[in-house]
Amino acid sequence: MNTIDKFNSHVMQSYGRYPLVMEEGSGRRCKDENGTEYIDFGSGIGTNSLGYCDEKWADAVCAQVRTLQHSSNYYYTKVQADFAERLCGITGKKSVFFCNSGAEANECAIKVARKYSFDKYGKGRHTIITLVNSFHGRTIATLSATGQDVFHNYFFPFVEGFVNVTANDIADLEAKLQDDTVCAVMLEYVQGEGGVNVLGQEFVDAVYDLCAKKDILVITDEVQTGVGRTGKFLAGEYFGKKADIVTLAKGIAGGLPMGACLVNEKCSGVLTAGTHGSTFGGNPIACAGGLAVLDRIESSGFLEEVNRKSEFIKSELEKCSEVEYITGLGLMVGIKLRSKDAHDVAQKALDRGLLILTAKEKVRLLPPLTISYDELKDGLKILIEILEE
Ligand SMILES: Cc1ncc(COP(=O)(O)O)c(C=O)c1O
């Protein structure tokens, strides 16, 4: 039986997959089982931030595999302490809870926000405002938080206590903040799955100002935007904001399962022993991978280069008449097309050796942060040829 048939016989069919079997990767290119090579403008959905099998990252990961792969959270590990210290230092946060994915990081944020409010104000102040068109994950609570009706199906009953506000609609925000049961507002600065939509500064200012007045926490879901993706370590830096709670995952450990929920001083004592946990959370191998990612992202000029590459992509795409407009920040790029269907474009790109993504009606690019200009030129040539056909 070939891989695809075997796979389809035994793996639940919860994804729409392209019919190709990935076998290996190096740098920003990967190969399928037939040896066909692809330039990767998707990074495994923003996750292989340093590309495939980066040498220093692989060395750090393999060294940890050979030293201690796991020990459980009954004990301390130095590598988890080192990673926590670095992440808190870079983000200006007090403490972190480690988990394994974006959804879990958001679950943790929801629990911290609700318990913060419970500890201080008692029962009933539990509502979390999220934005229409947001995406926060696939667990029942994070699906409930996700502001898209299409996800609110089949799995009833969903978790209560989530209310949606239209992004950039300050009047809607003000109206929904009248409710005294609200304990937090959760937002993505750039809605990734929702179509690479960047929030307006005025709306973000309003969220922070209004929340500060009522001790309502601001949670920023930086699962997709965080760890250098937008050309800053956190997208919040573009808006001049520091959230009470920030969630990270995707690119944080260079392709290993890792999520983090970082909190400020005010929230750092909320989770006490026994109130939250994860068997694999803070796994030493993932932490070692994460430290290697931080070493690279913090190296001199790295994020400036991410922004220059972003400008390069935009300037090349803007020459193409099929491109109506471009959205996003840094290497999180959304491309609104005039007439072509983004999914058809993605299929054609794949057929010609380029991996790209879509987000709603847009083409979405999330190339590895380490991508070279030559690789960008090669990939953009393929994409623009398809768009101009
Ligand atoms: C903003 C955001 N939050 C949460 C998630 C969920 O992350 P995960 O799939 O790692 O659970 C995603 C995934 O696309 C995301 O983009």
The ligand as an ORCA input file, in Angstrom:
! r2SCAN-3c Opt
* xyz 0 1
  C      -3.668     33.225     16.060
  C      -3.748     31.761     16.300
  N      -4.081     31.307     17.520
  C      -4.143     30.003     17.798
  C      -3.883     29.056     16.841
  C      -3.945     27.591     17.182
  O      -2.667     27.081     17.232
  P      -2.426     25.498     17.263
  O      -2.861     24.973     15.928
  O      -0.950     25.349     17.509
  O      -3.253     24.952     18.369
  C      -3.529     29.477     15.550
  C      -3.270     28.487     14.500
  O      -3.346     28.757     13.323
  C      -3.453     30.856     15.272
  O      -3.112     31.323     14.074
*
